[in-house]
Amino acid sequence: MSTPRYAVRVAEDAADREACFAVRKEVFVGEQGVPEDLEYDAYDAGAVHVLAVREDGVPLGTGRLLYGEAAVAQTGAGPSVGSLGRLAVAGQARGLGVGVALVRAIEDAARARGLAAVDLHAQTHALGFYARLGYEAYGPEYLEAGIPHQGMRRSL
Protein backbone atom coordinates (compact mmCIF):
# COMPACT_ATOMS: atom_id res chain seq x y z
CA MET A 1 0.00 0.00 0.00
CA SER A 2 1.40 3.40 -0.94
CA THR A 3 1.46 6.40 1.34
CA PRO A 4 -1.18 8.95 0.30
CA ARG A 5 0.13 12.23 -1.00
CA TYR A 6 -1.14 15.46 0.44
CA ALA A 7 -0.66 19.20 0.17
CA VAL A 8 -0.68 21.84 2.90
CA ARG A 9 -2.01 25.29 2.10
CA VAL A 10 -3.54 28.34 3.69
CA ALA A 11 -7.32 27.97 3.72
CA GLU A 12 -8.50 30.06 0.80
CA ASP A 13 -12.29 30.08 1.02
CA ALA A 14 -15.33 29.07 3.05
CA ALA A 15 -15.11 25.45 1.87
CA ASP A 16 -11.49 25.22 3.08
CA ARG A 17 -12.47 26.67 6.45
CA GLU A 18 -15.32 24.19 6.77
CA ALA A 19 -12.83 21.40 6.06
CA CYS A 20 -10.59 22.78 8.82
CA PHE A 21 -13.51 22.89 11.25
CA ALA A 22 -14.54 19.34 10.32
CA VAL A 23 -11.09 17.99 11.24
CA ARG A 24 -11.15 19.95 14.49
CA LYS A 25 -14.57 18.56 15.31
CA GLU A 26 -13.42 15.00 14.61
CA VAL A 27 -10.27 15.30 16.74
CA PHE A 28 -11.08 17.70 19.55
CA VAL A 29 -14.82 17.26 20.00
CA GLY A 30 -15.19 13.65 18.89
CA GLU A 31 -11.97 12.05 20.14
CA GLN A 32 -10.99 14.28 23.05
CA GLY A 33 -14.40 15.36 24.33
CA VAL A 34 -13.81 19.12 24.12
CA PRO A 35 -17.18 20.90 24.23
CA GLU A 36 -18.02 22.49 20.87
CA ASP A 37 -18.63 25.88 22.49
CA LEU A 38 -14.98 25.86 23.67
CA GLU A 39 -13.53 24.52 20.42
CA TYR A 40 -14.77 27.31 18.18
CA ASP A 41 -14.19 30.90 19.26
CA ALA A 42 -14.26 34.49 18.11
CA TYR A 43 -10.59 34.24 17.05
CA ASP A 44 -11.45 31.84 14.21
CA ALA A 45 -12.77 34.67 12.04
CA GLY A 46 -9.46 36.56 11.91
CA ALA A 47 -7.06 33.63 12.08
CA VAL A 48 -4.90 32.23 9.32
CA HIS A 49 -6.08 28.63 8.95
CA VAL A 50 -3.90 26.02 7.28
CA LEU A 51 -5.27 22.83 5.78
CA ALA A 52 -3.67 19.53 4.80
CA VAL A 53 -5.61 17.82 2.01
CA ARG A 54 -5.07 14.42 0.46
CA GLU A 55 -4.71 14.46 -3.33
CA ASP A 56 -8.31 13.23 -3.65
CA GLY A 57 -9.56 16.22 -1.62
CA VAL A 58 -10.03 14.51 1.76
CA PRO A 59 -9.00 16.87 4.59
CA LEU A 60 -6.28 15.37 6.78
CA GLY A 61 -5.30 18.12 9.21
CA THR A 62 -5.50 21.73 10.20
CA GLY A 63 -4.08 24.40 12.45
CA ARG A 64 -4.38 28.13 12.88
CA LEU A 65 -2.21 31.17 13.47
CA LEU A 66 -3.36 34.11 15.53
CA TYR A 67 -1.42 37.35 15.20
CA GLY A 68 -1.80 40.95 16.25
CA GLU A 69 -4.24 41.69 19.08
CA ALA A 70 -5.66 38.15 19.04
CA ALA A 71 -2.21 36.64 19.62
CA VAL A 72 -1.43 39.13 22.38
CA ALA A 73 -4.69 38.13 24.08
CA GLN A 74 -3.81 34.42 23.76
CA THR A 75 -0.12 34.54 24.69
CA GLY A 76 0.26 37.61 26.85
CA ALA A 77 3.38 38.34 24.78
CA GLY A 78 4.02 41.31 22.56
CA PRO A 79 2.77 41.86 19.02
CA SER A 80 5.82 40.15 17.47
CA VAL A 81 4.70 36.73 18.79
CA GLY A 82 2.10 34.67 16.96
CA SER A 83 -0.04 31.96 18.50
CA LEU A 84 -0.18 28.50 16.90
CA GLY A 85 -3.29 26.63 17.89
CA ARG A 86 -6.00 24.12 17.07
CA LEU A 87 -3.46 21.78 15.45
CA ALA A 88 -5.34 18.59 14.61
CA VAL A 89 -4.54 15.61 12.40
CA ALA A 90 -7.25 13.12 11.44
CA GLY A 91 -6.68 9.60 12.76
CA GLN A 92 -6.17 8.19 9.26
CA ALA A 93 -3.28 10.61 8.64
CA ARG A 94 -1.26 10.25 11.82
CA GLY A 95 2.31 9.14 11.28
CA LEU A 96 2.50 10.59 7.74
CA GLY A 97 4.24 13.86 8.66
CA VAL A 98 1.07 15.93 8.38
CA GLY A 99 1.51 17.53 11.81
CA VAL A 100 5.08 18.62 11.04
CA ALA A 101 3.99 20.03 7.66
CA LEU A 102 1.17 21.98 9.30
CA VAL A 103 3.46 23.45 11.97
CA ARG A 104 6.00 24.52 9.34
CA ALA A 105 3.23 26.11 7.22
CA ILE A 106 2.00 28.06 10.24
CA GLU A 107 5.56 29.19 10.95
CA ASP A 108 5.89 30.32 7.31
CA ALA A 109 2.66 32.30 7.66
CA ALA A 110 4.03 33.88 10.85
CA ARG A 111 7.29 34.86 9.12
CA ALA A 112 5.30 36.35 6.22
CA ARG A 113 3.57 38.60 8.77
CA GLY A 114 6.87 39.72 10.28
CA LEU A 115 6.53 37.77 13.53
CA ALA A 116 9.67 36.88 15.48
CA ALA A 117 8.35 33.87 17.42
CA VAL A 118 5.45 31.45 17.70
CA ASP A 119 3.85 30.51 21.00
CA LEU A 120 1.50 27.58 21.60
CA HIS A 121 -0.43 25.77 24.30
CA ALA A 122 0.66 22.14 23.92
CA GLN A 123 -1.29 19.23 25.26
CA THR A 124 1.28 17.61 27.54
CA HIS A 125 1.24 14.34 25.60
CA ALA A 126 2.47 16.36 22.56
CA LEU A 127 5.39 18.13 24.29
CA GLY A 128 7.94 15.81 22.66
CA PHE A 129 6.47 16.42 19.18
CA TYR A 130 6.84 20.19 19.53
CA ALA A 131 10.25 19.93 21.22
CA ARG A 132 11.55 18.00 18.18
CA LEU A 133 10.41 20.96 16.07
CA GLY A 134 12.40 23.45 18.16
CA TYR A 135 9.78 24.59 20.68
CA GLU A 136 10.81 25.11 24.30
CA ALA A 137 8.43 24.58 27.20
CA TYR A 138 7.96 27.31 29.77
CA GLY A 139 5.81 27.87 32.85
CA PRO A 140 3.75 25.41 34.84
CA GLU A 141 1.37 22.79 33.50
CA TYR A 142 -2.29 23.90 33.49
CA LEU A 143 -5.70 22.63 32.41
CA GLU A 144 -7.39 23.89 29.27
CA ALA A 145 -10.76 22.33 28.36
CA GLY A 146 -10.00 19.75 31.06
CA ILE A 147 -6.80 18.62 29.29
CA PRO A 148 -3.26 19.17 30.73
CA HIS A 149 -1.30 21.74 28.70
CA GLN A 150 2.00 23.62 28.88
CA GLY A 151 3.17 26.77 27.13
CA MET A 152 5.86 26.44 24.47
CA ARG A 153 7.63 28.94 22.21
CA ARG A 154 9.99 28.93 19.24
CA SER A 155 11.90 31.86 17.79
CA LEU A 156 11.65 32.12 14.02
C-alpha positions in Angstrom: 0.0 0.0 0.0 1.4 3.4 -0.9 1.5 6.4 1.3 -1.2 8.9 0.3 0.1 12.2 -1.0 -1.1 15.5 0.4 -0.7 19.2 0.2 -0.7 21.8 2.9 -2.0 25.3 2.1 -3.5 28.3 3.7 -7.3 28.0 3.7 -8.5 30.1 0.8 -12.3 30.1 1.0 -15.3 29.1 3.0 -15.1 25.4 1.9 -11.5 25.2 3.1 -12.5 26.7 6.4 -15.3 24.2 6.8 -12.8 21.4 6.1 -10.6 22.8 8.8 -13.5 22.9 11.3 -14.5 19.3 10.3 -11.1 18.0 11.2 -11.1 19.9 14.5 -14.6 18.6 15.3 -13.4 15.0 14.6 -10.3 15.3 16.7 -11.1 17.7 19.5 -14.8 17.3 20.0 -15.2 13.7 18.9 -12.0 12.0 20.1 -11.0 14.3 23.1 -14.4 15.4 24.3 -13.8 19.1 24.1 -17.2 20.9 24.2 -18.0 22.5 20.9 -18.6 25.9 22.5 -15.0 25.9 23.7 -13.5 24.5 20.4 -14.8 27.3 18.2 -14.2 30.9 19.3 -14.3 34.5 18.1 -10.6 34.2 17.1 -11.4 31.8 14.2 -12.8 34.7 12.0 -9.5 36.6 11.9 -7.1 33.6 12.1 -4.9 32.2 9.3 -6.1 28.6 8.9 -3.9 26.0 7.3 -5.3 22.8 5.8 -3.7 19.5 4.8 -5.6 17.8 2.0 -5.1 14.4 0.5 -4.7 14.5 -3.3 -8.3 13.2 -3.7 -9.6 16.2 -1.6 -10.0 14.5 1.8 -9.0 16.9 4.6 -6.3 15.4 6.8 -5.3 18.1 9.2 -5.5 21.7 10.2 -4.1 24.4 12.5 -4.4 28.1 12.9 -2.2 31.2 13.5 -3.4 34.1 15.5 -1.4 37.4 15.2 -1.8 40.9 16.3 -4.2 41.7 19.1 -5.7 38.1 19.0 -2.2 36.6 19.6 -1.4 39.1 22.4 -4.7 38.1 24.1 -3.8 34.4 23.8 -0.1 34.5 24.7 0.3 37.6 26.9 3.4 38.3 24.8 4.0 41.3 22.6 2.8 41.9 19.0 5.8 40.1 17.5 4.7 36.7 18.8 2.1 34.7 17.0 0.0 32.0 18.5 -0.2 28.5 16.9 -3.3 26.6 17.9 -6.0 24.1 17.1 -3.5 21.8 15.4 -5.3 18.6 14.6 -4.5 15.6 12.4 -7.3 13.1 11.4 -6.7 9.6 12.8 -6.2 8.2 9.3 -3.3 10.6 8.6 -1.3 10.3 11.8 2.3 9.1 11.3 2.5 10.6 7.7 4.2 13.9 8.7 1.1 15.9 8.4 1.5 17.5 11.8 5.1 18.6 11.0 4.0 20.0 7.7 1.2 22.0 9.3 3.5 23.5 12.0 6.0 24.5 9.3 3.2 26.1 7.2 2.0 28.1 10.2 5.6 29.2 11.0 5.9 30.3 7.3 2.7 32.3 7.7 4.0 33.9 10.8 7.3 34.9 9.1 5.3 36.4 6.2 3.6 38.6 8.8 6.9 39.7 10.3 6.5 37.8 13.5 9.7 36.9 15.5 8.3 33.9 17.4 5.4 31.5 17.7 3.8 30.5 21.0 1.5 27.6 21.6 -0.4 25.8 24.3 0.7 22.1 23.9 -1.3 19.2 25.3 1.3 17.6 27.5 1.2 14.3 25.6 2.5 16.4 22.6 5.4 18.1 24.3 7.9 15.8 22.7 6.5 16.4 19.2 6.8 20.2 19.5 10.3 19.9 21.2 11.5 18.0 18.2 10.4 21.0 16.1 12.4 23.4 18.2 9.8 24.6 20.7 10.8 25.1 24.3 8.4 24.6 27.2 8.0 27.3 29.8 5.8 27.9 32.8 3.7 25.4 34.8 1.4 22.8 33.5 -2.3 23.9 33.5 -5.7 22.6 32.4 -7.4 23.9 29.3 -10.8 22.3 28.4 -10.0 19.8 31.1 -6.8 18.6 29.3 -3.3 19.2 30.7 -1.3 21.7 28.7 2.0 23.6 28.9 3.2 26.8 27.1 5.9 26.4 24.5 7.6 28.9 22.2 10.0 28.9 19.2 11.9 31.9 17.8 11.6 32.1 14.0 
